[in-house]
Structures are given as C-alpha cells and as structure tokens.
Amino acid sequence: MTHLPGIPVALEDALDIVIPTIRDLHFLEQWRPFFQRYHLIVIQDGDPDRKIQVPPGFDVELYTRRDIERLLGDHAWCISFKDSACRCFGFMVSKKKYIYTIDDDCFVAKDPSGADISALEQHIRNLLTPSTPLFFNTLYDPYASGADFVRGYPFSLREGCPTAISHGLWLNIPDYDAPTQMVKPLERNTRYVDAVLTIPKGTLYPMCGMNLAFNRETIGPAMYFGLMGDGQPLGRYDDMWAGWCTKVICDHLGWGVKTGLPYIWHSKASNPFVNLRKEFKGIFWQEDIVPFFQGARLSPAATTAEACYLELAEQVEQKLGHIDAYFARLAHAMVAWVEAWRLLNPAPADAEPAAVAAAVPKQEAAAAPAARAKGRRVG
C-alpha cells in the first residue's frame, strides 16, 4: 500500500480512477504498474449491450447508460450521452476523497531521463501542497522540491490556499480545437517543462479532462461536465465548461488550481472534421461565455461548492439564455446535477445547505441510500 504525507489512509483507499470509454480497455496494460492497486470506475458510453474487454487483474466497476438511468431516474438526463462528459457520473458514484480521470487513448509518458512518469503520484503531490493564487511566485510552485518563495513575496501569503484541482498536461498530440488541428495536422508537443504553476485568482483557463485530478470532497459537487453530445448542439466543451465553473468557484471559496506536471502521452488525434461539427457553435458562443465567467460573482452566502454551483446555474440562465435556448437547458441540467449528487451523496441533515435542501425533495433524499447500487464488477 502507498502512503503519502497528509493522507491518514493508504492512497488506494483515498482515490478512485474514472475512465469514460466506448472501446476495449487494452490501454490499461501499460498503466498496470501504476493503476492495478486502485479502484477503477468505468463509464461505458454508447451501446450498453456491447461487452467491453478489460485486462484481468484490475478492480473495475462498470456503469452503462442503463445503470445511470436506474440510479438517477428522472435526473439521468443531465448525464451526457455519446460524449466523454459522461465521465462525471463516475465522480458522483465514487466515495473517495480524490478523483483521477484519464482518457483511454492516453499512455504512460517518459521524463527527459527516460523514466516512466507516475502521473498519480505527481497529481497527489499537487493536491496535498498549497496553491498560491493571490500572488505569483516567479519560481513557479514554491512547495516543489528545490524551490521556495522568491525575494519580495509577502510572508503573510506564504501559507497559501488549499489545492482543489490538479490539471496535468500531455506530450505528443496537443489538445487543439478543430481549426488549429486542420492547419497544424502534423504538430506534436515534444516540450517537457518541469514546472507546476498556480493559476492566479481571477484568471480562467482551458481545462482538459484527459489528465485531471481533484479533491472530490471540496470541488466535486461542481465538477459537472455539462450537457453535451447526443441531442445537444455542442460537444468538446464539456471539460471547458467544468473548468470555467470550478475556477470561478475556487476563486470565490479561496481554493487553488494547479497546472503543469504531470505529463501523459496522448496517442490519438481525433478527426478534425468531426470535431469541427461538434465545436462549431461553441467557437462563436465562447466569445460570450468567457466574458460571462470573467464577470461572474457569487454571494457571501455561497460557502460550499454546491451552493456556488446553484448560484452559477441561475446566472447562466439569466445572462446566457439570450444566446440560445440551449443555455437555459444547460442551467436546468446544472441544477439537476446537484440534485442527483445529493441523492447519491446525502449529507447529514444538520450540514445540508439550505439551497440544496430546497432543490431536493425530502422523499427523494430519504430514498437515497437505496439508490446506492453498484455497477457491474469486471476483472
């Protein structure tokens, strides 16, 4: 068992790995030395009758669309179909403190010395050390080995803030949008930058979900990848949406977001023409969405990620609804997501935020323990 400072239990008991997929999970073989001792939650997108192949020896809990509908009932519509955004259902059913999520076309990367990179170890290091969103340190992460706060950094800010999100990067295939893919089809990312940065307060960033870890107990209820994919006018903005929402909430609640190490090897470039069809409206809409999030403000009464997310949902409907009816539907999905989260993760009555309690009918909350059925075990 692996123990890290700051975690009173074995890391295996504190972290789940969530993987969305439509294909066999042969990629796990390369990850075996790093993933085999962890619990894997797999969300099988697409045809629920297709039996995906999983290498033996992994502790895998598999959910299909039927499981999502069985567990969430009337709330199941908020989980995207035929889109990697379905991964967020895995965040909901997990009961661990930390989540690591990775795509099935990502493999173990090597550092400049040729050694395999233990992505999980670096992500946990990022999450266990504070962030510095209030004042930028020019030596990057001052909590990293061999670094510290530089001259002129205020001593009153050196304690830092709790880290809620660790955003990892990728070698080989860059995470480009469709137009950039089209004009740079052969471009590969070969630069390994040995650095971790805290994203400053008030600054948004394009979050990628293919190599991401976060503290589920703090930011988890807001880590919703939106309503994308089948039946929706937008795709490939699922992780962007989650990143914008969670960054606004982290800024409000005094939590940090780190980006940089660790790297994974992204092996497969998706079809840019298919991607353009999915992204087309988003390319135009983001010119309004980003300013909206840049100006979003949350009330002092919003003291949890859940309460913040409900306030954001209301603002999305009010301030983005004029762009397209989709945003009103998305705002309703955000509320449905919080309700579904509370159904599968009921809080003690004395700790339940009033805003969330009002959103979840009492009879549904009482039935929540019965809804905690497990997915199908594989391996």
Sequence and secondary structure as in RCSB ss.txt:
>XXXX:A:sequence
MTHLPGIPVALEDALDIVIPTIRDLHFLEQWRPFFQRYHLIVIQDGDPDRKIQVPPGFDVELYTRRDIERLLGDH
AWCISFKDSACRCFGFMVSKKKYIYTIDDDCFVAKDPSGADISALEQHIRNLLTPSTPLFFNTLYDPYASGADFV
RGYPFSLREGCPTAISHGLWLNIPDYDAPTQMVKPLERNTRYVDAVLTIPKGTLYPMCGMNLAFNRETIGPAMYF
GLMGDGQPLGRYDDMWAGWCTKVICDHLGWGVKTGLPYIWHSKASNPFVNLRKEFKGIFWQEDIVPFFQGARLSP
AATTAEACYLELAEQVEQKLGHIDAYFARLAHAMVAWVEAWRLLNPAPADAEPAAVAAAVPKQEAAAAPAARAKG
RRVG
>XXXX:A:secstr
    TT SS GGGTEEEEEEESS  TTHHHHHHHHTTSEEEEEE S TTS     TT EEEEE HHHHHHHHGGG
GGGS BSSGGGGHHHHHH  SSEEEEE TTEE  B TTS B  HHHHHHHHHHS B TTS  TTS TTSTT    
TT  GGGTT B EEEEEEEEEES    HHHHHH TT  B      EEE  TT      TTEEEEETTTTGGG   
 S BTTSS  S HHHHHHHHHHHHHHHHT EEEEEEEEEEE     HHHHHHHHHHHHHHHHHHHHHHHH    T
T  SHHHHHHHHHHHHHHHHTTT HHHHHHHHHHHHHHHHHHHHS   GGGS HHHHHHS HHHHHHGGGG    
EEE 
